[in-house]
């Protein structure tokens, strides 16, 4: 039987199929319709050494030469190697290299979030941190620190994981109160039938954080708040109220994992730079996430080595 025969005979009750056979037949006749394809490029770590510019060019070429090209790129943060504690001229050179490669080698639209390495902060004060974040946002052409948009039937929420430490130290990963209340309102105002994808630089929930450095000591696992959001419980409780939150993607750790928790898939999508342009980081080679979002609210995330 061809597809048309299957549909006719099933609808007319002329053929008896098991549940699995019926699902297979339906899938063949009604394949999922893809709504949006995204290339998630995170942790580029642009620098004037070790061929970073050439590597980033190669990645962009790979993305745009796929037989089925993405609709857009999400830059997951850490676009440059290091702004923290560096001189302004050094930071300008890194941003100039990043911008030059994008301008000459990329033709796709980009959404961005800020990574910790993007924030220039010569003094570890709240004011210096905010000024450094604003510089990074300007370089990435971001008008808002966190934002959302609906495209092709999917709602994409881009968060800012990074907050200055209250004691004047470097950074910690969580949502400040204003951002959390904004997220509450944004999820509430999104129609229940619209699936939602969450984007952050630091993972909201991840397994790979336990493998980044020596995390087990003295009979205890220890995951710093710089590795994973410290407000994971609060955020996941909020997500539980909205079944249309389908997935969350992040970078930061340079490793690849998937954690399915309470109906949501959390993906950490490695790094374009691998081990900061020195080959693999542990088992993870340089790559990017290729994400397909479907009209029925399902999604697929695969890690692609370029």
C-alpha positions, 0 to 999 in steps of 0.5 A: 500500500502507498501512503494514500491507500493507508489513509483511505483504508484506516479511515474506512476501517478496512485494515487493522493495524497495531498501535505501533503500525498506526503511529508509523503509518501516520508519521509517514503520511504526516511528517513533522513540519519544521518551523525553524532551524538554528545554529547555536554557536557558543564560546568562540573565544576570539583571540589574536593567537592559535588561529582562532579567526581561521577556526571561526571562519571555518565554522561559519562556512560549515554552517552556511554550506549545510545542504539544509541551511539554518534560518539563524544563528544564536551566539551563546556568549563568550564571543571573545577570549578574555575581557576581564582584567585586560586593558581596553586596547586588548579587548578592542582588538578581540572585538575587532577580530570577532566583528571582522570575521562576522562581517566578511564570512556570515550572511545569516541573522544573529541573536546574541547573549553576553558571556562572562568572558565578554565583560570588561571589568578592570575593577571588580565593582558593580558599576564596572561590571555593568559598564563592561556588560554594556560594552559587550552588548554594544559590540553584539548589537543588543539593545536589551540585556535579556529579551524574547521574540516569537518567530515561526510559531516558536517563542525564544527567550534569551536570558542574561545569566551573569550578575556581579557578586555582592561582595565585589568579587567577579561574577555569579550565575543567576537571574536578578530579581528584575529579570526573574519577574520579567521572565514570569510575565513573559511566560505568562503572556505567551499563548499556551499553544506556543512552544518556548525555547530558553537561551542562556550562557551559563547552564540552568541545569547540566550534568557536564558541570560535574566533569569540569575540573575536580568537582568531588572532594571530601565525600561531596560534589561541589559545583560553583555558581559560576558553572551552573545557575545557583537559582536552578530550583527557582527557575525550574519551579517557574518552568513547571507552571508552563508546559509549553517550555520545551527546551533550554540551551546553553554553552559555557562549559565547553562540554556536551550533554543533555538533561531531561528533567520534568518534561524539559530538555536542557542542552549544553552545546560544547564550544566553537573553540573546543579547548580554547583553540587547542583541540578537544576539551576532554571528549568534546571537539570543537563544534556547534549545536544544530537545532530543529524546532517543529510546528508540533512543539517538538525539537531536536538538538544535535552537536555538529563537529565542523 
